[in-house]
Amino acid sequence: SRAAKRSTKEWQQADAAHFLHPFTDFAALAKKGSRIITDANNIYLHDSDGNKILDAMSGLWCVNVGYGQKALVDAAARQMQELPFYNAFFQTATPPSIELAELLAEVTPPQFQHVFFTSSGSEGNDTIVRMVRRYWDVLGQPERQVIIGRHNGYHGSTMAGASLGGMSGMHAQGGLPIPNITHIEQPHWFELGGDQSREDFGLTAARWLEEKILAVGPERVAAFIGEPIQGAGGVIVPPTTYWPEIQRICDKYGILLVSDEVICGFGRTGEWFGCETVGSRPDLMTFAKGVTSGYIPLGGVMVGERIAKVLIEQGGEFNHGFTYSGHPVACAVALANIGLIRQLNLVSHVKHNVGPYLAQQFAELAEHPLVGETQTCGLMGAVQLVKDKAKRQMFDSALEVGMVCRGHCFGNGLIMRAVGDRMIIAPPLVITRPQVDEMMALIRRCLDLTL
Ligand code: PLP
């Protein structure tokens, strides 16, 4: 194999010499050396030192069908042989892209009959910005420019994606956010709920949207965007009252609702899409990651009929798109991936089997002295680390504590992620109950070592 060509040290040296990694302190990594992942099967990775690691993050929340699925590999190989590329510009299309568009219309909620393809979630959210503004333009309301996102939301790393997101570290670099994007606070009960019940706080947090709409002027607001469950922000599962109230407010002011389903889509929450789990009816949905289980880059935007009708019947040319919009190999892999999700009944497996089982295991974990609360939804989970449980007191250096815990995970053959002082998981949807037990034992060991 390629991995065997060099020693770990040699891989690390070449890596440090030439490869600038995303979201990385380059100098710190060069000193430490990357962990070289060489191959994987099911929910397990192997590194160049021969360690076996349980991947409780599905790569970057994407390898939903697990590693080593031959159906996806074969679909890619077949399509590469037959037609490796042809574009969807200039009035052409390819069979896999048409078939995938048809299939997406089938598996998404009924208001979605049209798709715009991209190669990533970030490009999908860039498309959202241009599309919603274009929609209001065509309708004769060009002053509707403002899009409202949330602090600590994540919508990607392009100029528009990072602007829609509310990551302060990203906004601090490169002149973000772009104009006419603003944010409200997140529905994070543990941090912001004070002495309100979860349900009351859900309504309070949703009403921050109404306050923002009124402050901006309803006639200037184009859309609200949110992840059904914030992923990269720390798996913040909102109170059940939150999304129905958000929906009511968007309806009241005629504002488009965008559900960023890049993480929540394709079964992660126990329904096909996160909006179905949280009870919203979006006008647009961004997807990526799980559509191909990360085997090949693909993303896109599901366009609700309210918008599609206007753009198709009155819009004329939409001056937007990418070389790889509707890439035939990516679409062929997506078709095989969705086929496999159906064949293995993975959405039901999450909803009725491993999801509830994980919820039960995480509820028990909340008794650990280092844990303030745990949250799960489907196969997403968060462990809130605390210094003082009774007082809900966080650590002074949250990130440091999270990183210590993460270090123990890494050392013990588990990948989970630290977001400040929240430890998060999103394992492949193919995980079994005995594998959940194995993962929980590793998580407990890491917490004990962090104590
Ligand atoms: N939206 C959400 C909710 C995400 O979690 C991500 C990536 O993690 C993105 C958008 C950006 O997707 P990509 O990294 O494919 O551009």
Residues whose N, C-alpha, C, O or C-beta is under 5 A from the ligand:
A	BS01	PLP	S120 G121 S122 E123 Y154 H155 G156 E227 G231 D260 V262 I263 A288
